[in-house]
Amino acid sequence: MRLCGGLGAAALVALLLVAMGLSPALARAQAPGLEITGSQASYAFPESLDFEVRVSGGSGLREVILFFGRVESPLVRRVYPAYSPSDELIVRYTEELEPGQYAPGTEFRFWWEFTLADGSTQATREQTFEYTDPRFRWEVAAGERVDLYHYGDARLADRLLAAAEEAIARLEDDTGMPVERRVRVYSYASARDMSLVLASRSTAYDDRVLTLGVAVDDHTLILLGAHRDAEMIVAHELSHIVVGIATANPFAGLPRWLDEGLAMYAEGHDLPDANRRALEAAIRRDALLSLRSMTSYSGQASQVDLYYGQAHSIVRYMLDEHGRDKMRELLSVFAEGSRQDDALLRVYGWDLAGLEDRWRESLGLEPRPRGVPTAAPQGLGVA
């Protein structure tokens, strides 16, 4: 069983010195009696982010605040570390991380703000650092729009890069949405190597399902590059990135059946055997998942193959019967924040139930009886 979309006993520590010592660029303004003498950040991959600031003349401090967040996001954390005012003061803060919480290559920004007894404030200038996986000596294969990071077979890296560039061009044509920023792909040589950068779902799930790739943000893909299907998985996961760009809005996300179906279709090959067998068995027994239950998912490994196969079948039906232009129109409507029933009605003239009836008919099945409860797929952890 495959999944596209554990924490070691010893932490790998990567110390990153961002700034140290008194520097004119370190502080925005010096308050009388308060001098910032150093500021640094480090991380223990993949367990924590660690921040430290050194201050002289800090006996009159009333408050210390640390601000930090990703460089590409306007949102930042606001933290009030514990400290004891003293003339020579060191303030430290550690942010514990969950496995896979941040992708390799994530850039962080941070600064400190101090409030004195008289109410005046002083802040350091914003500093940045990169959080990455220090276990390997990464090399970069750079294409027109993709940077592929790898530490193994250079010829394999070139093939994966070519597959990624081809997939982006095809996806841009399918969605009508250009990819205007570079995409990063981190290619790992083994599932063991990759395990430290993946979020864990559950022990039972992780033991049964092998994760081959996952889009971890809007421009970063983690890939098991040594797998025989790696070139296909690159296309699958890049679909999530491209479609995510095409439909980004602050109101509603894309239904998961559509996102996964488009990603499966983007692979450009026949349906993999495991997904095909699961789909054919469900059609024979009339035991397909309800389309509404596929709007989201959580994590039952036994239904992953059917979920993928069914999502592919639905999207292929929509493209074969109604064409690429209609799909582009649908994505543009979703980009406005529309709900799935409203979007389908606007573009195709029928809602989700209407789509399901037509798709089931194309498979030789009767419409799903209305008002009959259908168990949702419990915990489909597809990505």
C-alpha positions as CSV (number, residue, x, y, z in Angstrom):
1,M,0.0,0.0,0.0
2,R,1.3,3.4,-0.9
3,L,0.8,6.9,0.5
4,C,1.6,10.1,-1.3
5,G,1.1,12.8,0.6
6,G,8.8,8.4,14.0
7,L,11.1,10.3,15.7
8,G,14.7,9.0,16.3
9,A,16.0,8.3,19.8
10,A,18.8,10.9,19.5
11,A,18.3,14.4,18.4
12,L,20.5,15.8,15.7
13,V,21.6,19.3,16.8
14,A,22.3,22.0,14.3
15,L,23.6,25.2,15.9
16,L,23.0,28.2,13.9
17,L,24.6,31.4,15.1
18,V,22.4,34.3,13.7
19,A,24.1,37.2,15.5
20,M,26.4,37.5,18.4
21,G,28.0,40.4,20.2
22,L,27.2,44.1,20.1
23,S,26.5,45.3,16.6
24,P,25.0,48.6,15.4
25,A,22.5,46.5,13.3
26,L,21.4,44.4,16.3
27,A,19.2,47.0,18.1
28,R,16.7,49.4,16.7
29,A,17.4,51.9,19.5
30,Q,19.3,51.8,22.8
31,A,17.4,52.8,25.9
32,P,19.5,54.4,28.7
33,G,21.2,51.7,30.8
34,L,20.1,48.8,28.6
35,E,22.5,47.2,26.1
36,I,21.7,44.2,24.0
37,T,25.0,42.3,23.6
38,G,24.0,39.3,21.7
39,S,21.1,37.3,20.1
40,Q,21.2,33.9,18.6
41,A,19.0,31.0,17.4
42,S,19.7,27.3,17.1
43,Y,17.7,24.2,16.5
44,A,17.8,20.5,17.5
45,F,16.5,18.8,14.3
46,P,13.7,17.8,14.4
47,E,12.8,18.4,18.0
48,S,13.1,22.1,18.9
49,L,13.8,25.7,18.0
50,D,16.0,27.5,20.6
51,F,16.4,31.3,21.1
52,E,18.7,33.3,23.4
53,V,19.4,37.0,24.0
54,R,22.0,38.6,26.2
55,V,21.4,42.0,27.9
56,S,23.5,44.3,30.1
57,G,21.8,46.7,32.4
58,G,18.6,44.6,32.6
59,S,17.9,45.0,36.3
60,G,15.1,47.4,35.5
61,L,13.3,45.3,32.9
62,R,9.5,44.9,33.3
63,E,8.8,42.6,30.4
64,V,10.6,40.6,27.7
65,I,8.8,39.4,24.6
66,L,10.1,37.1,21.8
67,F,8.5,37.2,18.4
68,F,9.1,34.5,15.8
69,G,7.6,32.9,12.7
70,R,8.2,31.8,9.1
71,V,9.7,34.4,6.8
72,E,7.0,33.9,4.2
73,S,4.1,34.3,6.7
74,P,2.8,37.6,8.1
75,L,1.9,35.7,11.3
76,V,4.3,35.4,14.2
77,R,4.3,33.8,17.7
78,R,4.4,36.1,20.7
79,V,6.1,34.5,23.6
80,Y,6.8,35.8,27.2
81,P,9.9,33.8,28.4
82,A,10.5,33.6,32.1
83,Y,13.5,35.6,33.4
84,S,14.8,37.2,36.6
85,P,15.9,40.9,36.2
86,S,19.6,41.4,36.7
87,D,22.4,43.6,35.5
88,E,23.8,40.8,33.2
89,L,20.8,38.9,31.9
90,I,20.5,35.9,29.6
91,V,16.9,35.1,28.4
92,R,16.3,31.7,26.7
93,Y,13.2,30.1,25.1
94,T,12.8,26.7,23.6
95,E,9.9,25.9,21.2
96,E,9.2,22.1,21.2
97,L,8.4,20.7,17.8
98,E,6.2,17.9,16.5
99,P,7.8,15.5,13.9
100,G,7.2,17.0,10.5
101,Q,6.0,20.3,11.9
102,Y,8.3,22.3,9.6
103,A,9.8,21.3,6.3
104,P,13.5,21.4,5.6
105,G,14.5,24.7,4.2
106,T,11.9,26.7,6.2
107,E,13.2,30.2,6.9
108,F,12.4,31.8,10.3
109,R,12.5,35.4,11.4
110,F,12.6,36.5,15.0
111,W,13.2,39.6,17.2
112,W,13.1,40.5,20.9
113,E,11.3,43.4,22.6
114,F,12.0,44.8,26.0
115,T,9.9,47.0,28.3
116,L,11.6,49.0,31.0
117,A,10.3,50.1,34.3
118,D,9.4,53.6,33.0
119,G,7.3,52.1,30.2
120,S,9.8,52.7,27.4
121,T,10.5,49.9,24.9
122,Q,13.4,48.7,22.9
123,A,13.5,46.0,20.2
124,T,16.2,44.1,18.3
125,R,16.2,44.2,14.6
126,E,14.6,41.2,12.8
127,Q,17.0,38.3,12.2
128,T,16.5,35.2,10.1
129,F,17.7,31.6,10.0
130,E,17.1,28.5,8.0
131,Y,15.8,25.3,9.5
132,T,17.0,22.3,7.6
133,D,18.0,18.6,7.9
134,P,21.7,18.5,8.9
135,R,22.2,14.8,8.6
136,F,23.2,14.9,4.9
137,R,25.4,16.8,2.6
138,W,22.7,18.2,0.3
139,E,23.4,19.0,-3.4
140,V,21.1,21.0,-5.6
141,A,20.0,20.1,-9.1
142,A,18.4,23.4,-10.4
143,G,15.9,23.4,-13.2
144,E,13.8,26.2,-14.8
145,R,11.3,26.3,-11.8
146,V,12.4,23.4,-9.5
147,D,15.3,23.1,-7.1
148,L,15.8,19.4,-6.3
149,Y,17.9,18.7,-3.1
150,H,19.5,15.3,-2.9
151,Y,22.4,13.5,-1.4
152,G,22.5,10.3,-3.5
153,D,22.5,9.3,-7.2
154,A,23.1,12.4,-9.3
155,R,21.6,10.7,-12.4
156,L,18.5,9.8,-10.5
157,A,18.3,13.4,-9.3
158,D,18.4,14.6,-12.9
159,R,15.6,12.3,-13.9
160,L,13.4,13.4,-11.0
161,L,14.1,17.0,-11.8
162,A,13.1,16.5,-15.5
163,A,9.9,14.7,-14.3
164,A,9.1,17.6,-11.9
165,E,9.6,20.2,-14.6
166,E,7.4,18.3,-17.1
167,A,4.7,17.8,-14.4
168,I,4.6,21.5,-13.6
169,A,4.2,22.4,-17.3
170,R,1.4,19.9,-17.7
171,L,-0.3,21.0,-14.6
172,E,-0.2,24.7,-15.6
173,D,-1.8,23.8,-18.9
174,D,-4.5,21.7,-17.1
175,T,-5.4,24.3,-14.4
176,G,-4.6,27.5,-16.4
177,M,-2.6,28.7,-13.4
178,P,1.1,29.6,-13.8
179,V,3.5,28.7,-11.1
180,E,5.4,31.9,-10.4
181,R,7.7,30.9,-7.6
182,R,10.3,28.1,-7.4
183,V,9.4,24.8,-6.0
184,R,11.8,22.9,-3.7
185,V,11.9,19.1,-3.7
186,Y,13.9,17.2,-1.0
187,S,14.7,13.7,-2.2
188,Y,15.5,11.1,0.4
189,A,17.3,7.9,-0.3
190,S,15.3,5.7,2.1
191,A,12.1,5.6,4.1
192,R,14.2,5.6,7.3
193,D,16.0,8.8,6.3
194,M,12.7,10.5,5.5
195,S,10.9,9.4,8.6
196,L,12.2,12.3,10.7
197,V,10.6,14.9,8.4
198,L,7.1,13.4,8.3
199,A,4.3,14.0,10.7
200,S,3.2,10.8,12.5
201,R,-0.5,9.8,12.2
202,S,-0.6,6.8,14.5
203,T,1.7,3.8,15.2
204,A,-0.7,1.4,13.5
205,Y,-1.1,3.6,10.5
206,D,2.6,4.3,10.1
207,D,3.4,0.6,10.4
208,R,1.0,-0.3,7.5
209,V,1.3,2.6,5.1
210,L,4.6,3.7,3.4
211,T,4.6,7.4,2.7
212,L,6.3,8.1,-0.7
213,G,5.8,11.8,-0.8
214,V,4.0,14.7,0.7
215,A,3.6,18.4,-0.2
216,V,4.4,20.1,3.2
217,D,3.7,23.7,2.2
218,D,2.8,25.7,-0.9
219,H,6.3,25.3,-2.5
220,T,8.1,22.4,-0.8
221,L,7.8,18.6,-1.5
222,I,9.3,15.8,0.5
223,L,10.0,12.7,-1.7
224,L,11.2,9.1,-1.3
225,G,13.4,9.5,-4.3
226,A,14.8,6.0,-4.3
227,H,11.3,4.4,-4.8
228,R,10.6,2.9,-8.2
229,D,7.5,5.2,-8.6
230,A,9.3,8.4,-7.6
231,E,8.8,10.1,-10.9
232,M,5.1,9.4,-10.7
233,I,4.9,10.6,-7.1
234,V,6.6,13.9,-8.0
235,A,3.8,14.6,-10.4
236,H,1.2,13.6,-7.9
237,E,2.5,15.9,-5.1
238,L,3.3,18.8,-7.4
239,S,-0.4,18.7,-8.4
240,H,-1.3,19.5,-4.8
241,I,1.0,22.5,-4.9
242,V,-0.2,23.8,-8.3
243,V,-3.9,23.2,-7.5
244,G,-3.4,24.7,-4.1
245,I,-2.0,27.9,-5.7
246,A,-4.8,27.9,-8.3
247,T,-7.6,27.7,-5.6
248,A,-6.0,29.6,-2.7
249,N,-8.6,31.7,-0.8
250,P,-9.2,32.6,2.9
251,F,-12.7,31.1,3.0
252,A,-12.8,27.4,2.0
253,G,-10.5,24.7,1.0
254,L,-10.7,22.4,-2.0
255,P,-12.7,19.2,-1.3
256,R,-10.2,16.4,-0.7
257,W,-11.7,14.0,-3.3
258,L,-11.1,16.6,-6.0
259,D,-7.6,17.5,-4.8
260,E,-6.6,13.8,-4.6
261,G,-8.3,12.9,-7.8
262,L,-6.5,15.6,-9.7
263,A,-3.2,14.5,-8.2
264,M,-3.8,10.9,-9.2
265,Y,-4.8,12.1,-12.7
266,A,-1.6,14.2,-12.9
267,E,0.5,11.1,-12.6
268,G,-0.2,10.5,-16.3
269,H,-0.4,6.7,-16.1
270,D,-3.0,4.0,-15.6
271,L,-4.4,3.6,-12.1
272,P,-1.8,1.7,-10.0
273,D,-2.7,-2.0,-9.4
274,A,-3.6,-1.7,-5.7
275,N,-6.0,1.2,-6.3
276,R,-7.5,-0.4,-9.4
277,R,-8.2,-3.7,-7.5
278,A,-9.7,-1.9,-4.6
279,L,-12.0,0.2,-6.9
280,E,-13.1,-2.8,-9.0
281,A,-13.9,-4.8,-5.8
282,A,-16.0,-2.0,-4.4
283,I,-17.8,-1.6,-7.7
284,R,-18.7,-5.3,-7.8
285,R,-20.0,-5.2,-4.3
286,D,-21.6,-1.8,-4.7
287,A,-19.5,-0.8,-1.7
288,L,-18.1,2.5,-2.9
289,L,-17.4,5.3,-0.4
290,S,-20.0,8.0,-0.5
291,L,-18.7,11.1,-2.3
292,R,-19.8,13.4,0.5
293,S,-17.8,11.3,3.0
294,M,-14.7,11.9,0.8
295,T,-14.9,15.7,1.2
296,S,-12.3,15.2,4.0
297,Y,-10.4,12.4,5.5
298,S,-8.5,11.3,8.6
299,G,-6.7,7.9,8.8
300,Q,-7.8,4.3,8.4
301,A,-5.2,2.5,6.4
302,S,-7.5,-0.2,5.1
303,Q,-9.4,2.3,2.9
304,V,-6.5,4.3,1.5
305,D,-6.3,2.3,-1.8
306,L,-10.0,2.6,-2.4
307,Y,-10.0,6.3,-1.6
308,Y,-7.2,7.0,-4.2
309,G,-8.8,4.8,-6.8
310,Q,-12.3,6.3,-6.3
311,A,-11.0,9.9,-6.4
312,H,-9.2,9.2,-9.6
313,S,-12.3,7.6,-11.1
314,I,-14.5,10.6,-10.3
315,V,-12.1,13.2,-11.7
316,R,-11.4,11.1,-14.8
317,Y,-15.2,10.9,-15.4
318,M,-15.5,14.7,-15.0
319,L,-12.6,15.3,-17.5
320,D,-13.7,12.7,-20.0
321,E,-17.3,13.7,-20.0
322,H,-17.1,17.5,-19.6
323,G,-13.6,18.5,-20.6
324,R,-10.7,20.4,-19.3
325,D,-12.3,23.9,-19.7
326,K,-15.1,23.0,-17.3
327,M,-12.5,21.7,-14.7
328,R,-10.6,25.0,-15.0
329,E,-13.8,26.9,-14.5
330,L,-14.6,24.8,-11.5
331,L,-11.2,25.5,-9.9
332,S,-11.6,29.2,-10.5
333,V,-15.0,29.1,-8.7
334,F,-13.4,27.3,-5.8
335,A,-10.7,30.0,-5.7
336,E,-13.6,32.4,-4.9
337,G,-14.3,30.4,-1.7
338,S,-17.4,28.6,-2.9
339,R,-18.7,25.5,-1.2
340,Q,-18.6,22.3,-3.3
341,D,-22.4,22.1,-3.9
342,D,-22.6,25.7,-5.0
343,A,-19.5,25.4,-7.2
344,L,-20.7,22.3,-8.9
345,L,-24.2,23.8,-9.5
346,R,-22.7,26.9,-11.0
347,V,-20.3,25.1,-13.4
348,Y,-22.1,21.8,-14.2
349,G,-25.7,22.4,-13.2
350,W,-25.8,19.7,-10.6
351,D,-24.6,19.4,-7.0
352,L,-22.5,16.8,-5.3
353,A,-25.3,14.2,-5.2
354,G,-25.9,14.8,-8.9
355,L,-22.3,14.3,-9.7
356,E,-22.3,11.0,-7.6
357,D,-25.4,9.7,-9.4
358,R,-23.9,10.4,-12.9
359,W,-20.5,8.9,-12.0
360,R,-22.1,5.8,-10.5
361,E,-24.3,5.4,-13.6
362,S,-21.1,5.5,-15.7
363,L,-19.9,2.5,-13.7
364,G,-23.1,0.6,-14.2
365,L,-24.5,1.2,-10.7
366,E,-27.8,2.6,-9.5
367,P,-27.9,6.0,-7.8
368,R,-27.1,5.9,-4.1
369,P,-30.4,5.8,-2.1
370,R,-31.1,9.1,-0.4
371,G,-31.5,9.2,3.3
372,V,-29.5,6.1,3.9
373,P,-26.6,6.7,6.3
374,T,-23.3,6.0,4.9
375,A,-20.3,5.5,7.1
376,A,-17.6,7.9,6.4
377,P,-14.1,6.6,5.7
378,Q,-12.5,6.7,9.1
379,G,-9.2,8.4,9.0
380,L,-7.9,8.3,5.5
381,G,-4.5,9.7,6.0
382,V,-3.8,10.3,2.3
383,A,-1.7,13.3,1.3
